[in-house]
Amino acid sequence: MNLIAAVDKNWAIGRNNKLLVSIPDDMKFFRETTTGKVVVMGRKTLESFPGKKPLKNRVNIVLTGDRSYQADGAVIVHDMEELHEELKKYPSEDIYVIGGESIYKQLLDECDVAHITKIDFAYEADAWFPNLDEKEAWVVTADSEEQTYFDLEYHFYKYEKKA
């Protein structure tokens, strides 16, 4: 399984259920990477999307403890057991965990690859991604040239878990 996220220099990912910043090339990378794949998210992440609608051209799986929760076009699961049953239907390499904070934390150990856009700026935030640089099991296996968007500098990194 894969993780995909944009983080700031402190590994922050969001504030008030919104992304910290929207960088067009990061959005394009996310779209190109996940289109035709399976995306796993929490309820609040789904509700942060335009119109609170699932992402097009992907299988959207939403993990929520709310048993009455419904979302047209999404597969709703209520616990890790249900999630794992649902994920058995898909090749592991086609599954992308897309947030938020609690979903990343719950599924980190089950993932092998993380696509991280690291933004060289510290934002005010209330949600974080686990800091892979502090985890011995994770190593950077690819990184991009420095990218810029207005005055923001960022890199695309690929982390992989050591076997």
C-alpha angles and dihedrals in degrees: 000000000000136000122208126189146141112231136181124230089280093048091254115156107180155357129211090357093302133107114261092236138353113230112184095217091049090050089049091050090050092048094047093045097048104033110114090014138096119269122198119200145150125255095259091054091053090048090053091063122096108281088000085270127147118258114271122249094016137091103250115206116187122196113205135152089217104103093195094052116122133178123179111239095016133100108231120208125178107203142013092267092056090044092053091048090052093046092055087075093067137057108261092233090060094057120096123187105213104178167177120233099268093045092051090050094047095049103032095098092052094054128088102187133041124191105203127182104202115202117202095226136083115232131188103259146167100195130058141189117226108270102248092188087068094049114088093205093063125074133178108247098172139014135178132233112271110285127202134205110184101309096339120104120202143161134210110231132188115206123190130192114241113246 
